Amino acid sequence: MPIYLDNNASTRPLDSVVEAIRPFLETEYANPSSLHRFGQQVRHKVECAREQVAGLISAEPKEILFTSGGTESINLAIRGALAVQPAKRHLLTSAVEHSAVRRLVAQLAREGYQVDEIGVDREGRLNLAELEEKVTEDTALISVIHANNETGVILDAGRVCDIAGRHGICVHLDAVQSTGKVTVDVAQLPVHLLSLSAHKLHGPKGVGALYVRKRTRLVPMTYGGRQERDLRPGTENVPAIIGFGVAAEEAIDPPPERIDSIRHLRDGFEARVQAAIPLAQVIAARADRVCNTSNIGFERLQAEALLILLSERGVYASAGAACSSGSLEPSHVLQAMDIDPKIAHGAIRFSLSRFTTAAEIDRTVRVLVEVIERLSATMAACS
Ligand code: PLP
């Protein structure tokens, strides 16, 4: 059986998610906007799913909009929040965002917005002093990633909200990688907008949510029917929404033993890799990280070559973000952290889940040692 260590790219849907979806593909196919009883039964189930997703972040159900995933939530949040403040043309983000934010703000810069990217230190931690310094009268929005998809580093969202609060600025949090791994509680954390995605927490792909705090205004990006409070028109993807609800409920307050056991496997993996492979360097080892993510740089090796050899031996991991694999450039996240390019070029992200076992970690360490020995020998023979 292959070993799947690419859970930050996508996770295995839970059996309960798959079972919950099935009737909505087979028999419960009415449109939830239809007024007949069949449609209203489906509407009721969609609203139950909204309650489940709201529960995951301690929101109110009416503050949850269903979307097609993290990317759409992010686009609606950022563009929608900017459009209600047309006089303000400045936004702040970090240098380590996912491409969903990064490419959107690059487009906004082409459209005339002034965008400032706040730097991080060598452990991937946001420079909060720089964030505060860069705030201006013209700042409309701060959008930051909560848990980094490549390194797992958790940003101090509370302090970002403090800074934004002092200046009356709207905050969007990309919580796609943090929900289900750390507590995300909007009753405690005064963000205005927060993006979620189901397939990162054992739900289906192609469905996400945008949390919109009460009284936060947004302009829709698309026009059509009256669904999702007029902010996200189009017939709802009911099967996926139902699956998201179940996955969200399963992810609420994960038992500390589950988180601890993933962390224990991850930490043991890193310790053993470092002991066995002198070329290995754990990235952001000293930062506060989500329990499942390990990014390890193998000095002077190429991530692509390593990934292919690992994949041939049944170990599935990623180089940086899945979306950027295929490119030989070291990831912008590792560059922003000022990681030595000799290490960044050979950086592999291993991301675990509740399904990862100790036996899989044992085997991964053995395979990794073998693959690195082989690659190092090939390099020595060529030089
Ligand atoms: N934000 C982060 C931090 C992510 O890791 C991802 C997916 O990798 C996204 C946003 C995009 O989410 P989706 O795949 O649901 O569009």
Residues whose N, C-alpha, C, O or C-beta is under 5 A from the ligand:
A	BS01	PLP	N8 G69 G70 T71 H98 A100 A147 N149 D174 V176 Q177 S197
